[in-house]
Amino acid sequence: MTEDPFVAHRNLLFTVAYEMLGSAADAEDVVQESWLRWADVAQSQVRDPRAYLVRIVTRQALNRLRALSRSREDYVGEWLPEPLLTSPDVAEDVELAESISIAMLTVLETLGPTERAVFVLREVFDMPYGEIAAAVGKSAAAVRQIARRAREHVAARQPRVQVSRWEQQAVVERFLAALRTGQVQELVEVMAPDVVLIADGGGLAAAALAPVHGAGLVAKVLARTKRPEAAGLEATAVWLNGAPAGRIEIDGELATALSLVVENGRVTRVYLVRNPQKLTRLDEPSELAR
């Protein structure tokens, strides 16, 4: 008995939805909705199940993204993507790891829904323009133009310097070690002078409501984490979204997922996800595919 194409491609479908939405919970909902639609299809008539399934997921994700973009306008403070625990193997696929990084997903948030869908399907999953056109309801010529604009938009905003995962890992370890001590000067030394910190508490956890700029200010914000009453702070290295990152627990409770952008041996961006609703997928690695 042959495997149902939906089951065979489920990890791919989740990855497509997650990259479009930046939310694992919403991506799971989209995949479930897509399964219900797939169940109603005369599957023997589908010539290319993979392309057909990606089309279904894309349409469902676009609908969800348009609804979410309105609700995110009312979000308390900065909105960051929901982090995923991943295995180190994900980093072997450099393009996939880069596309699911917190930094990239944050950049994708600045695209419109259709632009985001086109960028993800073309640049990450290398889908033909004709298939993308069918998925987003545009002509192939229009999709080419959208893809070009989206590419330029992303290129202008994503980190310029790519580092090896070993360098990333070394800097993350230094950063976490400084965080454990709570010493401002040690934190300053591991960060670039113009570092930016973005925190997401969603109104449910204490977090800076706007980006914090400069190594001195960022270090002071981070040093507060190591306050006397937080004597039970643990900062451990984990793999999040295909890259070395950090998990912070206070008195045994998960409090923060930490993602860093590293350039020239120093941290240039700090992403802190503190909203507890976004910290639910950090115990079991997510299965991603493209």
Number of C-alpha atoms within 10 A of each C-alpha: 3 5 7 11 14 19 11 12 16 21 17 20 27 26 24 25 30 25 24 30 28 23 19 22 15 20 24 16 17 26 26 16 15 22 17 11 14 18 10 8 10 8 14 7 8 12 9 10 17 16 17 17 24 25 21 21 27 28 21 21 27 22 13 19 22 14 11 13 14 10 10 11 10 8 13 14 18 18 19 24 23 25 25 27 22 24 20 17 11 22 19 12 12 13 14 20 22 19 18 26 22 26 22 19 23 18 18 26 17 14 16 13 21 22 22 25 28 27 25 24 23 19 15 18 16 12 15 12 20 14 18 26 18 17 23 19 13 16 13 16 12 12 24 18 13 18 23 13 15 24 18 10 16 17 12 11 14 14 16 9 9 12 14 11 17 11 16 21 19 12 23 27 18 15 24 22 16 22 23 19 13 19 17 20 14 17 25 22 17 21 25 18 16 15 21 20 23 21 25 30 24 21 14 12 14 12 20 16 16 12 15 19 15 16 24 18 16 23 25 16 16 19 20 14 17 19 12 9 10 13 12 15 22 20 22 16 16 22 23 27 29 27 30 25 25 23 21 23 17 17 13 10 11 18 20 24 28 25 25 24 25 25 19 11 15 22 25 21 21 22 23 25 28 24 23 16 13 22 18 16 16 19 10 11 15 19 15 21 16 15
